[in-house]
Amino acid sequence: MWDEIAAHISRSIGAPFTIAATNYVGGGSINRACQVIGDDRQFFVKTNTAAQVGMFEVEAIALEQMHATNTILVPKPICWGTAAGSSYFVAEWLELTRSQDWSAMGHKLAAMHRVTSSKGFGWDRQNVIGATPQVNTWESDWVEFYSKHRLQFQLKLARRNGFSCRISEQELLDAVPKFFETYQPQPAMVHGDLWSGNLSFAIVNGKTEPAIFDPALYYGDREVDIAMTELFGSPPASFYQAYNQSFPLDPGYQKRKTLYNLYHILNHFNLFGAGYGSQAQRMIEQVCRM
């Protein structure tokens, strides 16, 4: 497999590349990730079963589109494909650092969120959130998009996986429009899975640059990204201060963030099991009380 990957890298970069070493690294529970080194170059490689090559293709397209905004650093995709019964995705290797500049992260994320789409809310491709399919069918109305393609989709999966709630799905869906009576979000390019593990910093030309990776890209309310940064450990206050300096959030965000993070907690129930069920139920109750 590695010889085929090396040959594909060589074709993609237009120069010979031979893998001298592979170092497996952490990076999530869905794929196997490693650093490949050779010929004074290094790359980041993710592998999975051959059936998952489509997942890697849409990730590459997402990273290409994010990179094209010239706003925030993302790893540039190199190539993807299948070899020896596995799928693979190759991207540039980012030299991550413990040095941090959270103000720069806030400003640069805000710049990416200013990238919009005339098509409305959604994306041209269906992708995944973790390992769960994520539907991105274009809709002109954000409430319809979020209700149908985020909440209803996850709730349907959750019921199949044994989730039950004292509050009906219809009661939850009826509550959603109330969050948007005085707020009309505009389509923004969002990362889509912006938990703390997908925020980092890299050394580029001797400088510390904010970096984000592993996107679940679509065009949606930018608040979905900000809400998720608060779900599993939050960045420092300087991040939020800088973001609001560049692109102030609507005051109603503080109420909507629970609505938006419900999507991810339902997804965690579907991916990792019943341990997230009680949290999802509490969040549904909170949304319906607001």
N, C-alpha and C positions, 0 to 999 in steps of 0.2 A: 504493500500500500504506500509506504513512504517514498519508494522510487517513483511511483506514478504521481504522487503529490509534488515531489521535487521537480519532475519534468513539467508539470502544469505551471508551477511557479516560474520556472525558467522561461516558458513561452509567454507568460503574462508580463514579466518584467523586462523581457528582451535581453536577458543575460543568463549565462550558465549559473545554475544553483545546485549544489549538492548538499544534502543534509548530513552533518557530522554528528549532531547530538539532538536528542529530544528530552525536554524537561517538563514533566507534567505539573500543571499548576491548578490552583483552585479557581473556581469561576462559576459555580452554580450547580444545581442538582439535575439539570436536563441533559447537558452534553459533557463529553470529556474534553478537556482543554490542555494544550501544551504549548511550550515555546520550542520552535525548531531553529537550530543554529547551523550555519555553514557559510563558507566563502565570505567571511566578514559581514554577513547579513543575518538578520533574525526575523522571524515571523511568528504570529499567533495563529494557532490552528485549533479548530473545534471539530470533533468527529461525533457521529451518531450512526444509527442504522441507515441503510441505503434508502429506505422509504422516506427519510427526513430531508432529502436533498432540496425539496421545494421550500422547506423552512429556511434553509441557508440561502437560497436564492433571494427570497423576499427580504431577508436581513441585509444582504449585500445591496439590494436596490435601495433600501431605507438608508443605509449608511452613505451611499453615493448621493442621495438627495440631501441629507443633512450636511454632508461635506460641502456640497455645492452652495449652501447658504453663506459660507465664509463667516459664520458667527461663533461657533463653539467647536472645540476639537473633538473629532470622532476618529476611530481607527479606519483608515482607508481600506476598502475591500480589495483583495488581489485576485482571487479566483475561488471557485467552488466546483464540486462535482462528486462523482462516486468512484471508488476504487476498492477492489477486494471485498465486496459486500458491505462496504461502509460509505457513508457520505462524509464530506469534509468541507470546511470553509476556512479560507486563509485570508488573514488581514495583516496590515502592518503591525509591528510590535511597538507598543507605546512603553517608554521607559517611565514607569510610575514612580512617584516620589512621595515621601511623607511631608514634604513642604506643601503648604496649603495657602490659597488665596481665595477665600470664600466670597469676598466682595466681587472679584472678577468672575467667579462662577455665577453669581446672581445677575450681573450685567450681561454676560454672554448668553445665558439661558433666556433672558428677557429679549435679547436681539433675535434669537431663533424663534421665539414665540410671536414675533411680529411678522414672520413669514406666513402668508395666508393663501387661501385657495378660492378661486371663483366658482368652483364646483359645489361648495358647501362643506358639509361635515362627512368625513369618511376618508377613503383612500382608494387608489386604483387596484390595489391588491388586498386579498385576505391574508392575514398573517397569524401569529400566535402570541399569546400572553402566557409565558412559561411554556408549557406544552399544550395548553388549551387553545383550540381554534378561536380566532378573534375576527368577527365579521365587521367589515368596513364599508358596506354598501352605502353609496352616497345618499344623503338626505339633506334637504334644504332647511329642516327644522331641527335644532339641537335637542329639544325635549324628546321628539320622536326618535332621533338617533340614539340618544342615551338610554331611553326607556326600552326600545326594541332590541338594539344590538349589543347593549351592555347588560342591563339588569335582567330583562326577560331571558336572554340567552343563558346567563349564568344560573338563574333560578331554575330553568328547565333542567340543566345538567345536575344541579344540586338536588332536586327532587328525585331524580334517578339514582342519586348516590345516598338517598336516605334522609335528606334535610327536610325538616318540618318546622313550621313557625306558627305562633298563635295569631299572627296578623296575615291576612290573605294577600296574595300577589296583587290583586286588584286594588286593595287599599293602599299598598305601597305605590303602585303606579299612579293612582289618583293624587298622591301627595307630591309627586315630582314637579308638576307645573307651578306649584306654589313658590318654589325656590327661584322662579324666573319671572315673577310678576313685574319686577322693576329692573330686571337685568337681562340683556340680550347679548350673549357671547358671540364673538366673531370667530370664524374658523382660524385656528392657529396650528402650525406644525408642532405637534407634541411628541415627546419621546414615548410616552404611553406606559412605561414601566419604571418610573424614575424613583426607585427606592435607593437607600443609601449605598447599597452595593454596586450600583451602576453610576455613581458619582465618584470621580477621582481626580488626580492631578498628575501630569506628566511633564518631564523635562524636554523642552523643544528649543534647540539653539541656545541652550544655557539658561532658559527662562522657565519658570513654573507656569504651566497652562492648565486651566480647567478642562476636564475631559469627561464625556459621557459615552456609554456603550450599551450593547445588548438592547436595542430599541424594539418597541412594539408600535411602530410609527403609525399615526393617522392625523387627520386634521380635526381638532375638537376644541372644546373650551380649554384654554391654557391652564385654568385652575386645576385640572385633573393632575397635571405634573406637580404643581406646588403642593396639592393635598397629599400626594403619595410620598413626597419628601418628609412628611410628618408622620408617616404610618409606622415605619420600622426604624426609629432613630432619626432625629432631626439634625440638619446642619446647624451651625451656630447662627446667632441672630444677625451677624453681618451679612450672611447670604440673603436673608429676607429683606433686610434694609436696602441692600444694593439693588435687588430685584425691583422693589417698590419705587426706588429712585428712578429706575429706567422705565418701568412699565407698571404704574400703580394698580394694585388689585382693587376690585370693587369691595366695598365694606361687607357685602353679603357673603363673601368667601368663607368667613368663619362658620356660617351655618351650612354652606354647601359642601364643605370638605368631608363631612361624614357621609353624605350622599355619594360622593365620588369614591371614597375609600371603601364603601360597601362592595363595589364591583371587585376590588382586589381581595377582600376577605372572603367573598363567595368563591372566587377563583381558588384561593388557598384551601377552602373546604373541598372543592372538587379535585384539587391536586394532591392534597396531603391528609385529608380525612377529617373526621368528626371533631377533632380538637378545635376547629374554627367555627363550629356550628353555633355555640352559645354566643360568641362574639358577633357573628352575623345577625343573630336574632336581636341582640341588644341594639345593634346599629339600625336595624329595620324599625324597631320600636322608637328609637330616637328620631329617625327621619319622619315618621308619621306623627310624632308629637309636635314637631316644629311648625 
